[in-house]
Amino acid sequence: MNGAPLIVTAAALIDRDGRLLVQQRPEGKSMAGLWEFPGGKLEPDETPESCLIRELEEELGIATDAACLAPAAFASEALGDRHLLLLLYICRKWRGTPRALEAAALKWVRPVELHALPMPPADRPLIGLIEALV
């Protein structure tokens, strides 16, 4: 393993009907075509919460506050010569309508529907935890 783990934050955005938002990774990126929770890499000098707020703005064009992000779960996964640490937050309050600004597509799904979607290895172990939380 090379250096520190790669820390990534992600949001399980949950609407009033108990559905979750997932986005499809675009062509040209690693794991293209897979469905994932929106989020991204932690930059130096960022907290996980400020990272996630920034990523949701960049990827979906929505705004939220740290108080609306509830830590829910994490996943730990080998990723080539690095190690990925994925921090998942539940978010039920945001401003704006999510748009696919960087993803190939967006989809609102029930938690049980996540099992049928092709997802990155780090996201898969979180499905059961999300089902229990929603």
C-alpha positions as CSV (number, residue, x, y, z in Angstrom):
1,M,0.0,0.0,0.0
2,N,1.2,3.5,-0.9
3,G,0.8,6.1,1.8
4,A,-2.4,7.2,3.6
5,P,-5.8,5.8,2.7
6,L,-7.9,7.5,0.1
7,I,-10.8,9.0,2.1
8,V,-14.0,9.5,0.1
9,T,-17.3,10.9,1.4
10,A,-20.7,9.9,0.0
11,A,-24.3,10.8,0.7
12,A,-27.4,8.6,0.9
13,L,-29.9,11.3,-0.2
14,I,-33.3,10.2,1.0
15,D,-36.5,11.8,-0.3
16,R,-39.9,12.1,1.4
17,D,-40.9,8.7,-0.1
18,G,-37.9,6.9,1.4
19,R,-36.1,6.6,-1.9
20,L,-32.3,7.0,-2.4
21,L,-30.5,8.9,-5.1
22,V,-27.8,7.1,-7.0
23,Q,-25.7,8.3,-9.9
24,Q,-24.1,6.5,-12.8
25,R,-20.4,6.9,-13.3
26,P,-19.7,8.4,-16.7
27,E,-17.7,6.9,-19.6
28,G,-14.0,7.6,-19.3
29,K,-13.9,7.3,-15.5
30,S,-12.8,4.2,-13.6
31,M,-15.8,1.9,-12.9
32,A,-17.8,3.7,-15.7
33,G,-21.4,2.6,-15.8
34,L,-21.6,1.6,-12.2
35,W,-24.2,3.2,-9.9
36,E,-22.9,4.9,-6.7
37,F,-23.8,7.3,-4.0
38,P,-22.9,10.9,-4.8
39,G,-19.8,12.3,-3.2
40,G,-16.0,12.4,-3.7
41,K,-12.5,12.6,-2.5
42,L,-11.5,14.5,0.6
43,E,-9.1,17.4,-0.2
44,P,-6.3,18.5,2.1
45,D,-7.6,20.7,4.9
46,E,-11.2,19.7,4.4
47,T,-13.5,18.0,6.9
48,P,-15.5,15.1,5.7
49,E,-18.7,17.2,6.0
50,S,-17.3,20.2,4.1
51,C,-16.0,17.8,1.4
52,L,-19.5,16.3,1.0
53,I,-21.2,19.7,0.9
54,R,-18.8,20.7,-1.9
55,E,-19.2,17.5,-3.8
56,L,-23.0,17.6,-3.7
57,E,-22.9,21.2,-5.1
58,E,-20.4,20.2,-7.8
59,E,-22.0,16.9,-8.8
60,L,-25.8,17.6,-8.3
61,G,-26.1,21.4,-8.0
62,I,-27.7,21.1,-4.5
63,A,-26.9,22.8,-1.2
64,T,-27.0,21.3,2.3
65,D,-25.5,22.1,5.7
66,A,-23.3,20.0,8.0
67,A,-26.2,19.8,10.5
68,C,-28.2,17.9,7.8
69,L,-25.5,15.2,7.4
70,A,-25.8,12.3,9.8
71,P,-22.9,9.9,9.8
72,A,-24.3,6.5,9.0
73,A,-21.6,3.9,8.0
74,F,-18.2,3.4,6.5
75,A,-16.6,0.9,4.1
76,S,-13.0,-0.2,3.8
77,E,-11.8,-1.5,0.5
78,A,-8.5,-2.3,-1.3
79,L,-8.3,-0.1,-4.4
80,G,-5.2,-1.0,-6.5
81,D,-2.2,0.1,-4.6
82,R,-4.2,2.4,-2.3
83,H,-6.8,1.7,0.3
84,L,-10.3,3.3,0.1
85,L,-12.1,4.5,3.2
86,L,-15.7,5.5,2.3
87,L,-17.6,7.5,4.8
88,L,-21.4,7.4,4.2
89,Y,-23.7,10.1,5.5
90,I,-27.5,10.1,5.5
91,C,-29.0,13.4,4.2
92,R,-32.7,14.1,4.2
93,K,-32.7,17.9,3.7
94,W,-31.2,19.9,0.9
95,R,-31.9,22.9,-1.3
96,G,-32.4,22.6,-5.0
97,T,-33.3,19.7,-7.3
98,P,-30.5,17.2,-8.0
99,R,-29.2,17.3,-11.5
100,A,-26.6,15.0,-13.2
101,L,-23.9,17.6,-13.6
102,E,-21.0,15.1,-13.7
103,A,-22.8,11.7,-13.8
104,A,-24.2,9.9,-16.8
105,A,-27.6,9.6,-15.1
106,L,-29.4,9.9,-11.8
107,K,-32.0,7.4,-10.4
108,W,-34.2,7.4,-7.3
109,V,-34.6,3.9,-6.0
110,R,-36.0,2.1,-3.0
111,P,-33.2,0.7,-0.7
112,V,-34.1,-2.9,-1.7
113,E,-33.6,-2.1,-5.4
114,L,-29.9,-1.3,-4.7
115,H,-29.1,-5.1,-4.6
116,A,-29.9,-5.3,-8.3
117,L,-27.8,-2.4,-9.5
118,P,-24.1,-2.8,-10.5
119,M,-22.2,-0.8,-7.8
120,P,-18.6,-0.3,-6.9
121,P,-17.3,-2.9,-4.4
122,A,-17.0,-0.3,-1.6
123,D,-20.7,0.7,-1.9
124,R,-22.1,-2.9,-1.8
125,P,-21.6,-3.6,1.9
126,L,-23.5,-0.4,2.8
127,I,-26.8,-1.6,1.2
128,G,-27.9,-3.7,4.1
129,L,-27.0,-0.9,6.6
130,I,-29.0,1.6,4.5
131,E,-32.0,-0.7,4.4
132,A,-32.0,-0.8,8.2
133,L,-31.7,3.0,8.5
134,V,-34.4,4.1,6.0
